[in-house]
Amino acid sequence: MPVAEGLTYFDKVWNDHIVSDLGHNTCLLHVDRHFLHELSGAMSFKGLSEKGHKVRNAELTFATVDHVVDTVPGRSDLTQIPNGTEFIRGLRQGCRQYGVPLYDLGDDRQGIVHVISPELGLALPGTTLVCGDSHTCTVGGVGTIGFGVGSTDGEVALTSQCVILTKPRNMRVNFDGALPSGVYPKDLILYLIGQVSAKAGVGFAVEFAGEALRSMSIEGRLSICNMAVEMSARTGFIAPDSVTYEYLNGKPFAPQGALWDRAVAYWDSLRSDEAARFDEEISIDCSRISPQVTWGTSPEHVINIDNRVPGEADDATADDRADIRKAFAYTRLQPGMPLEGLAIDGAFIGSCTNSRFSDLEVAASILRGRKVAPHIQAICTPGSMAVKRRAEAAGIADIFKAAGFEWREPGCSLCMSGGAGGESFVPGARIISSTNRNFEHRQGKGVISHLASPATVAWSAVEGKIADVRKLVQ
């Protein structure tokens, strides 16, 4: 008899959320959690008000301010980002009108949406979560299937607690082996994108797996899943295990008592079956990975820190060649140049990729007793009020400040500022950053951003140039 084909984790979660099969591989899916920020929320609430619609399940909807709010101390609604104040106040008004909980300025729970959703236990294994932000896949680090949605889908989710989605295909990426010294989760995901390209995930839901992830903390897993969208995946996730359960147990919105035991039993049942078949499978040998640094204007423009900037590949398409030439023109680099030793003007630690306590802890271990180079503008933005206060209580904030870093308030900050006021580096600066995107002007007008792990960022800030943290760690 033929062996029955098994189901993947994604298949099982998808099937459990189908409200209606619309045909052509498209379904109406139930949304377990909907998270709003001031950009998505203000626009969606305005649309609801104009149409006379209501929020179907306000108790399943949550909001925070993170995208356009200033992170400088003493901040208020009067943000330097164009129209930011209007968005902040629009979100606040909409939350009051529709009864949606808001983690506003001054709230202990305020922070970057993708940091606070797992931190509060709002993101849980086997659930779906949507947010008007492409990096919603971050929550896959705890086994949540997160989808970034546009304003129209956001309105649909508010009014129906559902979204219409075409089912992605299944991809599995196995990170085999252990992380070498001086290599961190950010290096793994950058290396993967560099190997497979920024378009490799188009049309896929990506399950990250392997020995390296099983021994990784949840915060490291969140960093991995955060950048699934940078390889163009629809979502990315890691199946829950004992590490996940230990992290979530006791979180404010996690199940408690008998419900917790029932939830864990259900989450265990969702793991991909041994007989499950993936449409594509990729294996990465972690022993071959060194600290990664980007050289261009896409996360796929990345190399080992001790390698030289590559030229155009022989099999590159005309479009790829044009993109690479444009990247060289913007970054003022040339093929064959080394990245290690390249002088920088600034350093940033923060964003939904690397602003959690463990990120700051690693960076502080490098900064302790040291100073950033005199010419460096160094900024640290914690991912949430909880992270900020924990870091301050542990003395980590003092280490950052003593080293010469600006210690900011929680928010997206220099990851999405587009060059507004205090949320920008000096025009034309070359900086190293723990963010997820190195696009043109992403962190200020003409600013050249080199992506790296928080450890590499911290050590480079001290050295005043892109530096290999392994030389310190080892």
Disulfide bonds with the S-S distance in Angstrom:
none
